[in-house]
Amino acid sequence: MGLSPALVDTVFGAIAEIRAAGMTMLLVEQNAALAFPLADHACLIQRGAIVAEGTPDELERDPATIARHLGIDEEPAAGAEPAPGEAGARRGAST
């Protein structure tokens, strides 16, 4: 289910304030679009194992990471079906 959009804004606003104050924190979040702007370093975890890590910028520029984990790969060819388990997955979408 997740949080309501208004509550998400409130929570992430508070997290941004904590970050701006210089506090170190560990944020666990499934939505990379929300988490990456707040992160200096990120680890993508799949089935309990780290499958990619680096700065958010590094992860967003790595073609393999983008295609496999962030769901922001190039637009599929017209009529192409999503891969199994990736139906409708796009960056920022909850799965």
N, C-alpha and C positions, 0 to 999 in steps of 0.2 A: 504494500500500500504506500508507505512513505508519508512524509509530512506534507501538509497543505502548502501551496506556493507562498502564501504570506508568511507562514512559519519558517519555511526554508530561507526566505529573505532575512528574517529576524536572526535565525541561528547563524547563517553565514556572515551576516553583518557583524555579529558579536565575535565570530572567529577572526574576521578581518581586523577588528579592533585589537584583539589579543595579539595577533601577528605583528601589527604596527607598533605595539608596545615592546616588541622584542622577545616575547615569550616563545619558548620552544614547545611544540606540541606534536602529537601523533594524531593524524586525522585519518579515519577509515571511512571511505565514501565510495560508492559505486558509480557516481556520476563524475566523470573526469572533467567535464566542462565546468562544474562547480569547484572541484578540488584543485585543479591545476593552477589557477590564478593565485591561490593561496600557498602554493608549495614551492619550496626551494629544491626538493628532491622527491621523487615519487617511485614507488614500487607497484607494479601490476601483479596481482596475486590471482592465480587460477588453481582451484582445487588444492589450496593450501601451500602451493609452491610459487616462489617468485619467478615470473616468466619474462619480465623486463624491468629495468630500473635505470634511472638517470634523472636529469632535470626534466621538467615538463616540456621544455622546448626540444630537447633531444628526443624524447619519446614521440612528440608530435611530428618530428621530421623523419623518423625512421619508418620507411615503407612497410617493413614486416610487422612492426608494432601497430602501425595504423591499420593495416589490413586485418590482422588477427585479433587485436584487442580493443582498439578504440572505436571501430565501426565508422571511420570517416574516410574509407578508401574512395578512390575515384568512382564516379557514378557508373553503375553497371550498364552494360550494353542494353539497348532497347529489347524488352522481352525476356531479359535474363532473370532467372529465379535466384533468390538468395540461397546461400549455402545452408545445409541443415544446421539448426541451432542459431542461425543468424537472422532469422526472419524479422524484418523491420528494424534491426539494430542500427542505430545511428548514434553518434556522439551526443551525449546528454539524455539519451532515452533510457528509461529504466527497463530492465529485463527481468 
